[in-house]
Amino acid sequence: MRFLRKRDLPPLLRAIHDPPARLYLRGEGDAELLTGPAVAIVGARACSPYGAQVARMLGRELAAAGVVVVSGLARGIDGEAHRGALEAKGHTVAVLGCGIDRDYPAAHMSLARSIAERSLIVSEYEPGVEPAPWRFPARNRIIAGLCVATVVVEARERSGALITADFALEEGRKVFAVPGEITSALSAGANGLLRLGATPLTAAGDVLESLGLESPPTGDPDGGPLLDLLPATADELVQKTGLSAGQVTAALAELDVAGLAKEGDGIYRRLA
C-alpha cells in the first residue's frame, strides 16, 4: 500500500488549513499526477440529464487538454466527470470519504476500477474505515485542496458541492459555477454561488483560459454533421453515426451549451 505523509503531500494540498496527516493512494497512476494542473468538478448526486451531460463534457474536454479531473466518485455529477475524463483517455482522481480499500458507492465499483487502472483513487482514511456521513464533508476539503479551481455544475441550496466550493474559496482558489434554470431547485446552489461572485462557466475553455491552457481542437463550431441529424434521440444518433454513447452525449451537451440544440422528452431538436 502506498501513502504520502503530510510533508510529502502535493504543495496545493499541503497548503490548506487542515491537510490530511496521510494520503493513501490506490491505482496505477504515479503520485506525481497529484502535482499537475487539476480542476474539481462537483455537483448533485440526483442531477438532471442536462447536468450529467455538462459534467461529462467538462471532464472530457479538461482531461483532453491535459488537466487532471478531480471528484468524489459519487453518483450523478461526480461519476459523469470521471467518465468524461476517462473517455478522453486523460487522468482523473477520485477522493473517497471512506477507507482506501473501499469502492463507495458499490454501484461505482467498475468505474473505480477504470480510474485505478489509469489514474488514482485517494483517501485520508486507512483500509477498513467505513463510510460515515461526517467523513464526506471532510473529504471535500481534499477535493478542493488538490485543485487550482473548482467547478460546481448543479447543486441544491444545501448540497455538499457547496461545501467543496467554500473550501476552495477559503483557500483562495478559483470557483466556477454553471448557470442553471432559475425555476429549478437543482440550480439554486450554483446560481447562489454566481450571486456571491463565482465565475460563470459556459464552456470548458473558461476554465482552461484561467489556467493559461488552450482548448483542444473540437469539431465544427456550427454543430457539424450531428446537428444535421436532428431531431433524434441519443440512441438514434449512436446508431446513425457509429459514435459511442459517451461521444454522442458529450457532443449533444456541447450543442446544448452553445444554444444550437435542445432536449425535450428525450428528443434533441435543432434550434433556429
Helices and strands as residue ranges (DSSP letters): E 2-5, G 6-8, H 11-14, E 22-26, G 31-35, E 38-42, H 49-64, E 68-71, H 77-87, E 92-95, G 106-108, H 109-118, E 120-123, H 135-145, E 149-152, H 160-170, E 174-177, G 185-187, H 188-195, E 199-200, H 204-210, H 224-228, H 234-241, H 245-257, E 261-264, E 267-270
